[in-house]
């Protein structure tokens, strides 16, 4: 039994419709207490909320993903502002992505900045997606004096950038990518930052771990991911699970776990 929170999984998508209920039962049976389900486009918000309403294990987050900028309009941000309620744990998945090119970066920045303002007004943390854009994100968060923290999802920046996000109240998300032996840079960051700033995630069905690299990822894989990352840190797996769960509860402001 490991007391875990998967801080990033897309269990609302149709690919999980046939298996979602049994998957939730398996995860709960092994000790998982929650899974954060972030949105990517406005068109999916209603279904995501419906799915999360079906189980107390599922915590919703709503936002506009940078890789779908062509599907977003600025009125979506107004809709986001009106859509957030007490059931929502974060604004996300938001961010910036120039992995392939930066042709729409100005548009991404406009939408990201507007969502930061919404999160700030609602006093909600952010779930941030970033590829080759960490410094731009830091600049905007500082410009808006954002104080509500969040999670840097699937972190791919430098140790120095991770430290800057931690200074702003963010936790750093680690998952399947760090289970590969070749992920030495990522593992070095995991070992260098404070354990109080680490959270765990799967990004299901994406970023499959080394032991299931040819299969769609699921939150159930987080149990084995935790064991592998605990070995990297030379910690007992229950200790890593407990601390990362404390961290997730803190960043999403959802109470505490027993310290014993």
RODO-2510 file (C-alpha; in nm, 4 decimals, decimal comma):
residues 260
     n   res          X          Y          Z
     1     x     0,0000     0,0000     0,0000
     2     x     0,1352     0,3408    -0,1021
     3     x    -0,0410     0,6652    -0,0120
     4     x    -0,0215     0,8408    -0,3487
     5     x    -0,1660     1,1302    -0,5469
     6     x    -0,1276     1,1326    -0,9241
     7     x    -0,1010     1,5066    -0,9846
     8     x    -0,1569     1,4841    -1,3615
     9     x    -0,3638     1,2343    -1,5585
    10     x    -0,6162     1,2759    -1,8390
    11     x    -0,8735     1,0231    -1,7228
    12     x    -1,1567     1,2200    -1,8819
    13     x    -1,0657     1,1203    -2,2380
    14     x    -1,2774     0,8583    -2,4216
    15     x    -0,9909     0,6076    -2,4263
    16     x    -1,0565     0,5472    -2,0559
    17     x    -1,4360     0,5168    -2,0755
    18     x    -1,4367     0,1355    -2,0800
    19     x    -1,1761     0,0888    -1,8072
    20     x    -1,2091     0,3987    -1,5852
    21     x    -1,4252     0,2451    -1,3135
    22     x    -1,2123    -0,0666    -1,2713
    23     x    -0,8939     0,1402    -1,2871
    24     x    -1,0160     0,3656    -1,0073
    25     x    -1,1017     0,0602    -0,7980
    26     x    -0,7557    -0,0905    -0,8507
    27     x    -0,5798     0,2336    -0,7650
    28     x    -0,7892     0,2935    -0,4535
    29     x    -0,7297    -0,0647    -0,3450
    30     x    -0,3547    -0,0065    -0,3504
    31     x    -0,3756     0,3185    -0,1529
    32     x    -0,4064     0,5988    -0,4074
    33     x    -0,6119     0,8793    -0,2582
    34     x    -0,6572     1,1174    -0,5524
    35     x    -0,5856     1,1888    -0,9172
    36     x    -0,5809     1,5401    -1,0619
    37     x    -0,7471     1,5615    -1,4045
    38     x    -0,6492     1,8765    -1,5988
    39     x    -0,8352     2,0039    -1,9041
    40     x    -0,6775     2,1058    -2,2352
    41     x    -0,9573     2,2748    -2,4365
    42     x    -1,2873     2,4379    -2,3451
    43     x    -1,4899     2,1820    -2,5418
    44     x    -1,3943     1,9085    -2,2934
    45     x    -1,4724     2,0956    -1,9705
    46     x    -1,8281     1,9733    -1,9216
    47     x    -1,7340     1,6088    -1,9764
    48     x    -1,4305     1,6422    -1,7499
    49     x    -1,6467     1,7801    -1,4716
    50     x    -1,8996     1,4992    -1,5252
    51     x    -1,6248     1,2369    -1,5028
    52     x    -1,4765     1,3921    -1,1889
    53     x    -1,8202     1,4143    -1,0292
    54     x    -1,8441     1,0361    -1,0646
    55     x    -1,5664     0,9667    -0,8109
    56     x    -1,4211     1,1501    -0,5090
    57     x    -1,0804     1,0234    -0,6216
    58     x    -1,0857     1,2592    -0,9212
    59     x    -0,9962     1,6255    -0,8701
    60     x    -1,0699     1,8574    -1,1658
    61     x    -0,8575     2,1383    -1,3059
    62     x    -0,9646     2,3595    -1,5948
    63     x    -0,7534     2,5487    -1,8437
    64     x    -0,6373     2,5981    -2,2023
    65     x    -0,3329     2,3968    -2,3150
    66     x    -0,0691     2,5782    -2,5250
    67     x    -0,0510     2,2999    -2,7839
    68     x    -0,4136     2,3674    -2,8803
    69     x    -0,3824     2,7415    -2,9307
    70     x    -0,5542     2,7202    -3,2690
    71     x    -0,8673     2,5955    -3,0910
    72     x    -0,8746     2,8694    -2,8266
    73     x    -1,0385     3,2105    -2,8429
    74     x    -1,0005     3,4833    -2,5827
    75     x    -1,3621     3,4443    -2,4753
    76     x    -1,2590     3,0996    -2,3517
    77     x    -1,0663     3,2758    -2,0760
    78     x    -1,3802     3,4651    -1,9759
    79     x    -1,5621     3,1315    -1,9692
    80     x    -1,2853     2,9855    -1,7518
    81     x    -1,3257     3,2666    -1,5029
    82     x    -1,6956     3,1846    -1,4721
    83     x    -1,6425     2,8055    -1,4718
    84     x    -1,4211     2,7774    -1,1650
    85     x    -1,5880     2,6618    -0,8454
    86     x    -1,4999     2,5097    -0,5077
    87     x    -1,4517     2,1645    -0,6633
    88     x    -1,1624     2,2913    -0,8793
    89     x    -0,8091     2,2360    -0,7457
    90     x    -0,6117     2,4333    -1,0063
    91     x    -0,6117     2,6261    -1,3320
    92     x    -0,4534     2,3977    -1,5857
    93     x    -0,3221     2,2622    -1,8018
    94     x    -0,1736     2,5950    -1,9110
    95     x     0,1680     2,7071    -2,0285
    96     x     0,3920     2,7674    -2,3285
    97     x     0,5408     2,5252    -2,5811
    98     x     0,7938     2,5994    -2,8571
    99     x     0,9244     2,2433    -2,8937
   100     x     0,8462     2,2295    -3,2659
   101     x     0,8363     2,6017    -3,3531
   102     x     0,7369     2,9363    -3,2084
   103     x     0,5058     3,0636    -3,4822
   104     x     0,2176     3,1193    -3,2388
   105     x     0,4196     3,2138    -2,9316
   106     x     0,2681     3,5607    -2,9017
   107     x    -0,0780     3,4078    -2,8996
   108     x     0,0302     3,1468    -2,6450
   109     x     0,1692     3,4214    -2,4226
   110     x    -0,1519     3,6219    -2,4456
   111     x    -0,3647     3,3228    -2,3435
   112     x    -0,1233     3,2138    -2,0708
   113     x    -0,1035     3,5607    -1,9176
   114     x    -0,4823     3,5858    -1,9115
   115     x    -0,5108     3,2488    -1,7364
   116     x    -0,2505     3,3457    -1,4776
   117     x    -0,4647     3,6479    -1,3982
   118     x    -0,7720     3,4254    -1,3596
   119     x    -0,5849     3,1882    -1,1278
   120     x    -0,4560     3,4809    -0,9237
   121     x    -0,8041     3,6267    -0,8870
   122     x    -0,9427     3,2908    -0,7757
   123     x    -0,6401     3,2188    -0,5543
   124     x    -0,5830     2,8892    -0,7321
   125     x    -0,2538     2,7183    -0,8178
   126     x    -0,1459     2,6566    -1,1765
   127     x    -0,0611     2,3323    -1,3541
   128     x     0,1987     2,4402    -1,6084
   129     x     0,3160     2,2682    -1,9259
   130     x     0,6518     2,4007    -2,0486
   131     x     0,8831     2,2987    -2,3296
   132     x     1,1751     2,5293    -2,4093
   133     x     0,9857     2,8147    -2,2449
   134     x     1,0744     2,8037    -1,8763
   135     x     1,2356     3,1495    -1,8650
   136     x     0,9405     3,3102    -2,0440
   137     x     0,7030     3,1511    -1,7961
   138     x     0,9077     3,2687    -1,4996
   139     x     0,9082     3,6219    -1,6402
   140     x     0,5286     3,6315    -1,6717
   141     x     0,4689     3,4801    -1,3275
   142     x     0,6968     3,7413    -1,1753
   143     x     0,5378     4,0215    -1,3766
   144     x     0,1986     3,9301    -1,2356
   145     x     0,3417     3,8634    -0,8896
   146     x     0,1718     3,5275    -0,8859
   147     x     0,1748     3,3862    -0,5315
   148     x    -0,0384     3,0733    -0,5458
   149     x     0,2168     2,8212    -0,6690
   150     x     0,1273     2,5041    -0,8511
   151     x     0,2970     2,2201    -1,0348
   152     x     0,5536     2,2322    -1,3120
   153     x     0,4258     1,9315    -1,5026
   154     x     0,6687     1,6882    -1,6713
   155     x     0,9585     1,9191    -1,5945
   156     x     1,2222     1,9427    -1,8679
   157     x     1,4200     2,2528    -1,7716
   158     x     1,7449     2,3017    -1,5822
   159     x     1,8133     2,2705    -1,2116
   160     x     1,8451     2,6484    -1,1893
   161     x     1,5047     2,6940    -1,3512
   162     x     1,3521     2,4355    -1,1179
   163     x     1,4915     2,6297    -0,8230
   164     x     1,3372     2,9535    -0,9526
   165     x     0,9950     2,7900    -0,9815
   166     x     1,0294     2,6454    -0,6319
   167     x     1,1025     2,9965    -0,5038
   168     x     0,7642     3,0975    -0,6489
   169     x     0,5870     2,8200    -0,4591
   170     x     0,5770     2,5535    -0,7301
   171     x     0,6372     2,1821    -0,6945
   172     x     0,8185     1,9914    -0,9685
   173     x     0,6354     1,6990    -1,1283
   174     x     0,8159     1,3702    -1,1952
   175     x     0,6778     1,0598    -1,3593
   176     x     0,7484     0,8009    -1,6242
   177     x     1,0269     0,9944    -1,7969
   178     x     1,2466     0,9660    -1,4870
   179     x     1,2183     0,5845    -1,4808
   180     x     1,4535     0,5483    -1,7785
   181     x     1,8202     0,4915    -1,6996
   182     x     1,9164     0,7426    -1,9688
   183     x     1,7277     1,0223    -1,7890
   184     x     2,0361     1,1261    -1,5934
   185     x     1,9717     1,5022    -1,6097
   186     x     1,6171     1,4608    -1,4846
   187     x     1,7274     1,2261    -1,2083
   188     x     2,0006     1,4682    -1,1024
   189     x     1,7370     1,7420    -1,0653
   190     x     1,5158     1,5053    -0,8653
   191     x     1,8038     1,4379    -0,6266
   192     x     1,9105     1,8028    -0,6027
   193     x     1,5844     1,9762    -0,5164
   194     x     1,4152     1,9561    -0,1737
   195     x     1,1903     1,6543    -0,1316
   196     x     0,9245     1,8984    -0,0094
   197     x     0,9076     2,0326    -0,3673
   198     x     0,8547     1,6984    -0,5454
   199     x     0,5197     1,5640    -0,6657
   200     x     0,4455     1,2533    -0,8702
   201     x     0,2393     1,2174    -1,1871
   202     x     0,1753     0,9911    -1,4831
   203     x     0,0311     1,2193    -1,7554
   204     x    -0,1798     0,9174    -1,8522
   205     x    -0,2172     0,8030    -2,1232
   206     x     0,1094     0,9740    -2,2265
   207     x     0,4743     0,9494    -2,1107
   208     x     0,4717     0,5737    -2,0443
   209     x     0,7348     0,4518    -1,7952
   210     x     1,0259     0,2256    -1,8823
   211     x     0,8459    -0,0889    -1,7664
   212     x     0,5412    -0,0218    -1,9885
   213     x     0,6955     0,1780    -2,2698
   214     x     0,4809     0,0291    -2,5461
   215     x     0,1477     0,0637    -2,3656
   216     x    -0,0840     0,3557    -2,2899
   217     x     0,0080     0,4934    -1,9500
   218     x    -0,2354     0,4692    -1,6558
   219     x    -0,2388     0,6026    -1,2992
   220     x    -0,1884     0,2466    -1,1721
   221     x     0,1681     0,2679    -1,3045
   222     x     0,2403     0,5337    -1,0428
   223     x     0,2924     0,2646    -0,7795
   224     x     0,5873     0,1133    -0,9688
   225     x     0,7099     0,4595    -1,0763
   226     x     0,7246     0,5539    -0,7085
   227     x     0,9319     0,2476    -0,6271
   228     x     1,1797     0,3266    -0,9060
   229     x     1,2155     0,6931    -0,8085
   230     x     1,2513     0,5945    -0,4428
   231     x     1,5466     0,3769    -0,5462
   232     x     1,6971     0,6759    -0,7302
   233     x     1,6654     0,8798    -0,4110
   234     x     1,7756     0,5937    -0,1833
   235     x     1,4494     0,6242     0,0103
   236     x     1,1871     0,3715     0,1126
   237     x     0,8978     0,3894    -0,1323
   238     x     0,6394     0,4591     0,1441
   239     x     0,8439     0,7602     0,2547
   240     x     0,8541     0,9050    -0,0974
   241     x     0,4812     0,8382    -0,1387
   242     x     0,3958     1,0006     0,1939
   243     x     0,6044     1,3136     0,1347
   244     x     0,4878     1,3695    -0,2219
   245     x     0,1273     1,3263    -0,1094
   246     x     0,1824     1,5879     0,1613
   247     x     0,3276     1,8155    -0,1048
   248     x     0,0326     1,7653    -0,3395
   249     x    -0,2200     1,8276    -0,0642
   250     x    -0,0366     2,1463     0,0271
   251     x    -0,0070     2,2846    -0,3254
   252     x    -0,3699     2,2036    -0,4103
   253     x    -0,4892     2,3165    -0,0647
   254     x    -0,6777     2,0012     0,0089
   255     x    -0,5959     1,9353     0,3748
   256     x    -0,3143     1,7266     0,5201
   257     x    -0,2169     1,3685     0,5853
   258     x    -0,1240     1,2162     0,9181
   259     x     0,2372     1,3022     0,9943
   260     x     0,2979     0,9718     1,1774
***
